[in-house]
Amino acid sequence: MAKDMLDVLDEIRENVLPEDETSYPFAEWERKREKVKQRLRNLPVYVEQAAAMIKFSKPKVGQSKKLDVVKRTMLFLFARLMNKSNRDVEDMLGMFEPLFGVTVSYKYIERLYSDDEVKMVLHNLFILLLRDEGVSGDFSGDGTGYSMTVAKHYRTSPKKKGKGYLYVFRVIDVDTGMYVAFGYSKKSEMKAFHKAMKLLAEWGIKIDSFSLDRFYSSRKVIRTFDKEVTLFLIPKKNISTTGLEWKPIITRMKEDPYLFLKNYTLRNLSESGFSADKRRFGGLIRQKREDRREMALFSIALLHNVFTVRVRPG
């Protein structure tokens, strides 16, 4: 039964979906693009609000920071946006000294990646952006890899495996295009997936539907979701038995194969997001320390949410 349904879905993908492509609403896209400009203009205000949500202890004598937490956070975001080495950012800050009111060394910039206060502000900023845009409950998720060395970053092979890569799984809202959760692992994409799902649960974000790639079509993954969640997931072609976990998914396929496949292809939104992120923020992680690598990857998800524009075609 499952294999028969896979044949039906393949036929729909080849013959029906290409003909059903609707024209993209560019006028609506341009209107939403203005929201991105507004987010960027309001970014300092967002950062101040995010910092105000935290009660910082007063530094001891001799431990005062060169910059307050708002300026440190803005400096960190500036460095990430430039997608340059810390030494290059140090040089560029000479030109932007009037903006920050201070010059800093490349070592100072690197230490921002492990600054707990900056990390807390960025966490709150992430939540504020989601709160303003809203969360639909309809999600897609996928994983990708980031290189830790320049040689592997420019390698022609698209496969990202081995010690030279970091694995990331991000959950994207298919209505807003914003990331709502993320996971990171230096071992495997599946570990990154489970971390992302754990974060969704910790933040209390309700899942109504979820689209996933075939890579995640295991019973263990299906059991990760509540029974009320509508899963758009296709089993691998070499599947022999489906089991009880697959029953509601197969039933949904049978009831409306076209609608099922249309929702399943929303997983492509994750791949589009990854591609845009790497073009804008780079696919190379330069940090050596584990906590700083995680901070760099988190900042990419945050900046994605600042710049994203999503118009869901009808």
N, C-alpha and C positions, 0 to 999 in steps of 0.2 A: 504493500500500500504506500509506504513512504517513498519508495523508488519511483512508483507511478506518478506520485505528486511532484516529485522533482523533475520528471520529464515534462509535465504540464507547465510548471513554472519556467523551465528553460524555453519552452515554446512561446510563452507569453512575453518573456524577456526579449526574445529575438524578433517577434512579429508584431506585438501590440504596443509595448512601451515606447519604441521609437516614434510611432505614428501619433502617440498621445502627448508628445512634448508641447507644452503650452508656451507661448511667448513670455519672456521674462519681463516683469513689470518695472522697467527702468525708471519710470517717473517716481514710483514709490521708493525705489532704491535711493534716488537722489534726495528725496525728502528725508529718509532715514540717515543718509550720509551727514546731514546737518546735525543730527544728534551726536554723531562722533565728534564733530568739531566742538559742540557744546561740552561734551565730556572732557575733551582736552583743555578747553578754556577753564573748566571748573575743577580740573585735577588738583590744583593746590588747595582748593576749598574742601574737596573730598578727603585729601590727606590730613588736613587740619581736623575734620570731623572724626576721622578714623583714630587720630592720636588722642582726641578729647575723650574717647570712649575708654581710655586706659589710665589708670592711676599709677604714675611712675613714682618710685621712691626717690628722695633727694640724694644726689651723689655725695659721697664723702669728700672731705677736704682733699684737694689734690687729684680728684677723679672726675672733675667736670669735663664735659665733652666740648670739642672744638666747635661743633654745630649742634643746634637743638635737634630733636628727633624729627620734626617736620622737614627741616632743611636736609637732614641726612637721608630721609626717605626720598625726597625729591632728587637729591644727588644720585642716589642709587638707581632710580627710575631713568634718569637722564643717561647714566652710564649704560644701562641695559638697552635703551633705545638706540644709542650710538652703535652698538654691536661692534665695538672695537676692543683692543687689549687695554688693560688698565693704564699702561704707559701712554697709549694714544689718547685716552680720555684725560689723563693728567695734562697733556699738552693742549688739548682742546679747551680745558677749563681756564687756561690762561686768557683765552679770548672771551670766555663767558664769566669772568670774575665778577663783573658788575651784577650778574644775576644771582650768584650765590654769596657774594661779599667776602669770599675767602678762597685761597688756593690750597689745594691738598695734594698729597703725594699719591703715587699709584698704590702704595701699601695701604694707605688710608682707604682708598676705594675698595681694595680687596677685602679689608676687614668689615666693610659694610655687609658683605655676604654672610657674616656670622654674627651680626649685630642683633641681639634678641629683641631690642626695642623696635628696630626697623621691621623685623619679621612680624611682630605683633601688629604694627600699624598696617603693613601690607595685607595681613590676614583680615583685619577689619575693613580695609578698603575693598577687598574682594567681595566681602559680604554686602557692603553698602551698594556696590555696583549691581549685584544680583537683586537686591531689595528694590532698587529703583526701576530696574527693567522688568522684574517679575520672573517667576519660574513656572513653566507650563506643566511639568510632570511628564512630558513626552521627550524621551532622550534617545541618543545614539551614542555608541562608544567604540573606541578602537585604540590600538596601541601603535607606537612608532619608536624609532631609535634615534639617539643623539650621539654624535661622535665626540670622543675625548682627545683625539689627536688630529692634527692638520692632515696627515697623510691619509687617514681613513675618511676624513671629511670630504676629500676630493676624489675618493676612489669611485670608479665608474660603476661598480657593482652596487645595486640598491639594497642588497641584503645587509642587515645590521645585526651581526651576531658576534659574540666573543667578548673578551675583556675590554676591548677598546670602545664599547658602546654602553650607553645607559638606556634603560627601557622606561617608557612613559605610557600610561593609559589615561585618557581624558574622556570625561563624560560631557557631551554637548547637548544643550537644549535645542531641539529641532525647530522651535518657534522663534527663539531670539538669536540663535547662533552663539550664545555665550557658554563657556565652560562652567559647569556647576560642581564638578569634583575632579580629582586627579589622583594618580598614584605613581610612585617612582620605585624602580628597582634596578640594581646593577646585575641581577641574576637572570630574570626572565620577564617576559611580557605578562605572563599569567600572574606572577606575584604582584606586578604593578596593577593589574586589574582588580585583584582582591583588596589591595590597599585603597583603591578608588571607591570600591563598593562600601568598604568600612567607613570611609569619610562621609559618604552620602548618608549612611545610617547615623553617624555621630552628629551630623548637622540637622538631622530630622527632615531631610528632603524626601517628600513622597514621590514614588515612581508610579506612573500610570501605564506607560508603555516604554519598551526598550528595544532598539534595533542593534543587532550584533553580527559580526562577520562569522563565517563558518568555522574559523579557528577556535571559537568559543562554544562550539556545538557539542559540549559534553554534558552528561547528566549532572556532574558535580557543579558545573556553572549554572545550569537551570535551577538546581536546588538552592542557589544563592538568592534567588528572587522569591518574593511572596507569591502565593497562588493567585492573588488578585491582579498581579502585574501582567499586562498583555505583552508577550514576547514575540518579536519578529526575528526568528532565527531559523536557518535552514540546515538540516543535517548534512554531514559529509556524504558523498556519493557512495562510499564503500560501507555505509552503515548496514548492519545485518539485522539488528533488532532495535526497536525504538524504546520500549519500556513505558511505564506509566507517566514518567516526566514529560514525554513528548506528546502524550495524548491530546491535551488542549491546543497545542501548537499545530498538530496535524489536522485537528478538527477545524481550526481557523483557516488553514490552507484550503480545505475542501469546500468550506462555505463560500468563500470568495477569493479564489486564487489571484485575481488581478489586484484587488485591494491589498491583499497580504504582501504581494511582491512590491507594490508601490511603497508600502511602509517599510519593507525590508531594505529597499534601496536608499532609504534615508541615512543608512550607515555611511554612504558615500560623503555625507556632510562632514564626517570626522576626517576623512582623507583630505578633503578640500581645506579644512581648517589647518591641518598639519602642514600642508603645502604652503598656505599663505603665511603661517607663522615662521616657517624656515626661510622664506623669501624676505620677510620683514625683519626678523630677529636673529636669523642665522641658525644653522644646525650643528654648531660646534660649541661644546661646553669647555671652557678653559680652566675652570677651577680644579684644584687638586684635592681639597678636603671634601669629605662626604657631605657634611652639613652645608657647605657652600655650593656644592653641585645641586643639591636639592633646592636651595634658595634660588639658584639661577633658573632651574626648570619651573619652579612655582611662578617666578616673575614673568615667564613667557605666557603662562596661562592667564595671569592677571592683565598683562598688556594686550593679549588677544581680546579680552573682554572690553578694553578701552576702545579698541579700533574696529571691532566687528560690526558688520552691517548684514542683516539677514532679512530677506523678504521671502516668505514662503509662498511659492506659486500655488494658485488655486487648483 
